[in-house]
Amino acid sequence: MISREEVMTIQILYQQGYSQRAIAKELGISRNTVKRYLQNNFNEPKYSARTAKHSKL
């Protein structure tokens, strides 16, 4: 998982005209990671709260 700063950097570099490959190389992450964040409209993954497990007792 990447940090919020990296997500913002992906967004900024992409808006400046950098390619996905150039962004990935600059940040040292996979092109697929860059692609995934760009396809999700720059949204970070959303995590829902875990539901409590019932007691076995």
LINUR-V151952 format. One record per helix or strand of 2 or more residues. SS is the DSSP state (H for helix, E for strand). FROM is the first residue (numbers start at 1). TO is the last residue. Records with the same first field share a line. If there is no record, write none. Layout:
BEGIN
SS: FROM-TO  FROM-TO
END
This chain:
BEGIN
H: 4-15  20-27  31-39
END
